[in-house]
Amino acid sequence: MSHAGGDAIFDFVQICSHRVKLIFGITPPTNPQASPENRLTAIYRRIQAASPPPSRADGRSWEFGILVKDDEKNLRPLRLADGDDSWKGRTVDFVEDIASLGQPEPGKIVLDEWLRVPAKPFDRPFTSGPDRLGFLSASYPQPATGEDGKTQVRVDYNAVFDLRWSRAPESRWVAFSFDRFQPPERESVEFIGQVQKDCDCGDAAPADQDQAAQAAPGPA
């Protein structure tokens, strides 16, 4: 399952108590003066993660405004207190004008690193639909996909990252930001992921390997 936020395209492959694995790509600049000849060999992006996710900038809990379609395709609030995991197989939506996540307390930061994303121009697969690992923190425009929920998105930079936590997540939920959770009026969104109870950190599962294959470059 792919997500778009700003100029980034990302797929979270694994979120467990030991690490997070993700595929991160950057789309071409919209500046008409930009050209492949001026492409940098790599771009650096910062990733921060907080557990539990911080409250929203307006003081409400992070899960406020997240809606899940039920069996009758009606939208209902996300229910975490009763352990409801039905969101994993259903569409997630949001109330309008939902506040962004606020800045987490320093002690809640479980990951803070710079990612070196090398130049790797190719048409990367983008898949929409329910994501069993998590969801965005708010509504954000996503690439249009076909009836099969798939499309190709051009990226200039792309890589697979396998990152260890700097400290163990305190809850089953982690919020990931590529903008340091600021400013409050930012247009970007975060990814909120659920820590998997079971994992195999020795070898990636077949599904993980399939997703990681998206990082292989095609024809430029």
N, C-alpha and C positions, 0 to 999 in steps of 0.2 A: 504494500500500500504506500503510495507516494503522497507527498504534501508539498505545497508551494507557500513561500513566505518571503516577500520582498523579491530579491533576485535569486533566491535560493530554491533548489529542489532537493528534498531529502526523504530518505526512507530509513526508519528505525528498524533494524533487523533483530536485535536482541537487547533486552533490558533485564538484567538479573542482579542479584546481590553482589556480584563481583565486578561487573563491567557493563558498558553499553557499546553496541556495535551499530554503526550507521553508515549510509552512503550519502555523501553530500556533494551537490553540484551547484554551479553558479552559471546562470544564463548570460548570454551576450549582452553588452551594454546597449542601451537605447540611444546613446549619443551617436548621431549620424556621422560624426567625424572619427569615431573609433574604427579601427581596421585591424584585421588579423596580424598585420605587420607590427602593430604596436602592442600586441598581446604580451603580458608579462609571463614569465616562466611559471609563476605561482602567485596565488593570492592568499593572504592570511586572514582567517576569520576566527573570532573568539567564541567559544561555547561555554556557557555556564549552566549548571544544573543545581536545583534546590529541592530538598526533601525535608518535610512535606512542601508542596507547592505554596508559595506565598499567597496571602489574601489579595483580592483585587484592589486596584488603586482607590476605589471608593469605600474600602473597608469591609466589603462583603466577602464571604468565603470564596475560595477559588472555584468551587463547583457551581456557584450561583450562575444561572443563565444557560447552563448546558442542558440541552434537551435530547431525549432519545425517542425514536419512533417505536410504539408498541405493536402488538400483533394486528391491531386494527388500523395501523399507520397513523395513529394520533400521537402528537408530541407530548411527552411528560418529562418532568424534571429528572435529572440524574439522581439516583438513590444510592448513596454509598453506605449509609448507616446500616442497611439491612443486607449488605454484601451482594447487591444485585450486579451481576456481570453481563446482563443482557445486551449492553452497549457493544459488546465485542462482535456481534453479528448483525448489528442494525445501524441505520444512518444516524449520525449525530448532527444536531442543529443547534442554533443559539438564538437567544432573545436579541432584539435589535438594540444597538448602542450599548452593548455590554462593555464594562470597563476593562481595561487591560490589567494584567497581573501587576501587583506592586513589587517593589524591590524586596528580596528576602533578607532576613537577618544574616549577618556574616557567618554565624555558627550553623546555619542551615545549608550553606553551599557545600555540595558534595563533589563538584567537578568545576574546574576553572582552568581552561587550557586554550592555547592558540592552535588552530588547525592550519596546516600548510596544505592548500588545495592546488595541486599542480595543473598546468594547462593540459587539457585532454579533450579537445573539441570533437563532439559526436552527437548523434541523435539518441538521446537516452529514453528508454521506456518509462512511461508514466502510467500508473494504474490507480484508478479511483475505487471507491467502495469502502465498506467497513474495515477498520484497522484493528486487529485483535491486540495490538500493543498499546494503543492510546488514541488520542485525538488532539486537534488544535484547541487553543484556549479561547478562540473567538472565530467568527466568520471571516474568511479571507478568500478573494477570488482565486479559483483553481483553473488550470488548463482544461479546455473542453475535451471530452473524450467521446469515443464512439459508443455504439450500443453494447459493445463488449467491455466497456469501462477502461479502454486502453487508448493511448496515443503516444506520439514521439515528441519529445521536447529537446530542443537544441541547447546544449550546454558548452561553455568554453573551458570550464574547469570541473574536475570530478575526481573523487577518491573514496576509498573505503577506510573507515577509522574504527579502531578497536581500542577503547579507552577504559582505563581502570578508575574506579572512584577514588577520590582523595580521602574520603571517609565514607563509611557505610551509610546508605540511605536510612533515615529514621522511620519512614513509613513505606507503605506499598505504592506510593505515588511520588513521581519525580517530575518537575517542570524543567524543560530545556529552553534556553534562550540564546539567540545569536546576536542579541543587542543589549546584553547585561541588564535586562529587565527595566530599561529606562529609555527615554523619559516616559511619564505616564500617558502622554498624548501620542505616543508612537503609533505608526500605522502597521508595524510588523506584529506577528503573533508568535506565541510559544507553542511547543508541543508538550502535552501532559501525558506521561506514560506510566503504565502500571508495572511494577517490579514483578517479574515472573517467579513463581514459587519454585519451579524446577528448571534446571539448566544443565547443559553439558558444555563446560568451558574448554574442554579439550579439543573437540571437533565441532564444527558448525553443523547443525541439522541440515538435511537436504533442502528444506525450504529456504534456509538462510543462504545456502550456496547459490540457489537460483537467484535470489535478490542481489547477492554480491556480484553476480555475473553482469549486472547492469553497469558496473564500473568499467567493464572492458570497452575500449574505444572502438567505434566503427569507422567507416570512411569519413574523413574530415570534409 
